[in-house]
Amino acid sequence: MKKTDKSFKQAFSELEQLTQELENNDALELEKGVKLFEQGMELAQICKSKLSIMENKIINIKNKYANNNEKD
């Protein structure tokens, strides 16, 4: 599965796990920490993109029904 094929729920869950690993592992090697950080940024971008798409859908739905009410 490509990273962009992940659902919001999947990406957010993985982001939470990465965050916990970064916060709770004081002995984490620098290189691994940077790699996890990069993965987290990618997951955050996926979440942001999915939220933006849903926000636009909601705006379109609201506008559709607002325009229908004006015609009545």
Backbone torsions as a table, in degrees:
resi	resn	phi	psi	omega
1	MET	NA	130.5	175.8
2	LYS	-71.0	153.2	-179.0
3	LYS	-59.0	-36.8	-178.5
4	THR	-72.8	-13.3	177.9
5	ASP	-83.4	-6.2	-179.4
6	LYS	-68.4	145.0	173.9
7	SER	-76.4	165.9	177.3
8	PHE	-58.3	-43.6	-178.1
9	LYS	-61.3	-44.1	179.0
10	GLN	-62.9	-49.0	-178.0
11	ALA	-63.0	-42.4	-179.1
12	PHE	-65.7	-40.8	179.0
13	SER	-63.2	-44.7	178.2
14	GLU	-64.2	-37.6	178.3
15	LEU	-63.9	-41.2	176.6
16	GLU	-61.4	-42.8	179.6
17	GLN	-63.6	-43.9	178.5
18	LEU	-62.7	-41.7	179.8
19	THR	-61.4	-45.3	178.5
20	GLN	-62.0	-41.0	179.8
21	GLU	-63.9	-41.6	179.1
22	LEU	-67.4	-39.3	-178.1
23	GLU	-73.2	-34.0	-171.2
24	ASN	-99.9	-0.3	-175.5
25	ASN	-117.0	88.8	-179.4
26	ASP	-69.2	-22.5	-177.1
27	ALA	-92.5	11.8	-177.6
28	LEU	-65.3	131.4	177.7
29	GLU	-68.5	148.3	-176.5
30	LEU	-56.0	-47.4	-178.0
31	GLU	-61.1	-42.5	179.2
32	LYS	-67.3	-39.1	178.0
33	GLY	-61.8	-41.9	178.8
34	VAL	-66.2	-40.5	178.2
35	LYS	-62.6	-44.5	178.0
36	LEU	-63.9	-39.2	178.0
37	PHE	-61.5	-43.5	179.1
38	GLU	-62.9	-43.4	177.3
39	GLN	-61.1	-40.4	178.4
40	GLY	-62.7	-40.5	178.3
41	MET	-64.9	-38.7	177.2
42	GLU	-63.9	-43.8	179.3
43	LEU	-65.9	-39.2	177.7
44	ALA	-62.8	-38.6	178.5
45	GLN	-65.5	-40.1	177.0
46	ILE	-60.8	-46.2	179.7
47	CYS	-61.2	-44.7	-179.7
48	LYS	-61.0	-42.9	179.8
49	SER	-64.0	-45.2	179.9
50	LYS	-63.5	-40.7	178.7
51	LEU	-64.6	-39.9	179.1
52	SER	-63.1	-42.6	177.9
53	ILE	-60.9	-46.0	-179.7
54	MET	-66.3	-37.7	178.1
55	GLU	-61.1	-44.3	178.2
56	ASN	-63.5	-38.9	177.3
57	LYS	-62.7	-43.0	179.8
58	ILE	-63.7	-43.2	178.0
59	ILE	-60.4	-43.8	179.0
60	ASN	-62.8	-40.9	178.7
61	ILE	-64.2	-46.5	179.6
62	LYS	-60.8	-42.9	179.6
63	ASN	-65.3	-39.7	179.5
64	LYS	-59.5	-46.8	-177.1
65	TYR	-79.1	-26.5	174.8
66	ALA	-68.1	-40.9	177.9
67	ASN	-67.0	-37.1	177.9
68	ASN	-65.6	-37.6	179.6
69	ASN	-69.2	-31.8	178.9
70	GLU	-69.5	-29.7	-179.1
71	LYS	-76.0	-23.6	-176.8
72	ASP	-71.3	NA	NA
